[in-house]
Amino acid sequence: MININDAFAGHGIVAVWWWNGSEAVNAGWKIFLLSLALFAIAFGAERLLVPDIVPIGFAEEPQPLLSVQTAFVLRAIELIAGSVAALSLVITLGAWVRSTRSHA
């Protein structure tokens, strides 16, 4: 019989008792900051490129189709980046609280 756990001993896959969670917190902050930067870029691009266009096909006055599509894509990027930022902030703060309580 072959013991597959011997192959991974000492490589951090099986022996994770020493892990304190700081790597998860650092990765969480990176994801949060990158998604926040992407949100800011998309928000600024929307205000700069299509300032008076509503990203809905039905408006009171006719709007150019390319402008509506651009506004729609930029708004979708904003919403996705904002959601990822909010989720990563909650998860990162949870990991940070868990790592600080384990040391106390």
N, C-alpha and C positions, 0 to 999 in steps of 0.2 A: 504494500500500500504506500502511496506517495503522499507526503504531507505538503500541501500547497502553501501553507502558512510559512514554512521555512524560507521560501523564495522571497517573501516580502518582509521578513524580519529586519528591522533596523532601517527600513526605507520610508517610514512614516505612514505606511498604509494600514498596518495592523496595530502598531504601537503608537497610538494617538493620545495616550494619557498625559503627555507633556504639553500638548497643544493648548495655548491659552486664549485663542480666538483673536489675537491682534492682527493676523493676516486677513481675516474676514472683515474686520473693522476697516483696515486700510483699503481693501478692495471695494468695500461699500462706499467709502468716501470718494474714491476715484470715479465710480459709476455715478454717484450723485453729482459731483462737480462737472463731469463730462455731459451728462444729460441736461444740467442747468445751463451750461454754455451753449449746447445745441438749441435749447429753448430760446435763449437770448438772441442767438443768431437768426433763427427763424422768425422771431418776433420783430426784430429790426428789419429783416429783409421784407417782411410783409408790409410794414409801415413805410418802407422806402420804395418798394416796387409797385405795390397796388394799394395806395392809401385810402381810396374812396370806393373800393370794390367790396361788395358783400359776397362771401363765398357760398352763395346760394343761387341757384339758377333763376329763381323768380324774384324779380325786383320791380320797383315802380317804373323805373326807366331802363331801357335796354343797355346792357353792358357787353363789352367785347368778350367773346368766348375764351380767348387765351388769358385774359386777365382774371376771369372767374375761375378758370382751372388753376392758374398760378396761386390765387388766393386760397383755393380749396386745399391744394397740396401743402402750402405753407402752414395753413391752420391745422391740418392733420399732423404735420411734423411737430408743431407746437404742443398739441394735445398729447401725443405719444411721449414726447420728451418730458413734458410736465408730469405725466403719470409715472413714468420710470423714475423721475427725480423724487416724487413723493413716496413711492414704494421703497426705493433704495434708502431714503432717509429713515423711514420707519424701521426697516430691517437692520440698518446699520446702528441706529440708536439702541435697538433691542440687543444686538450682539455686543455693543459697548457696555450696556448695563449688565449683561450676563457675565462679561469678562471681568468687570470691576467687582461684582459681587462674589465671584469665585476666588478672588485674591484676598478678600476681607475675612 
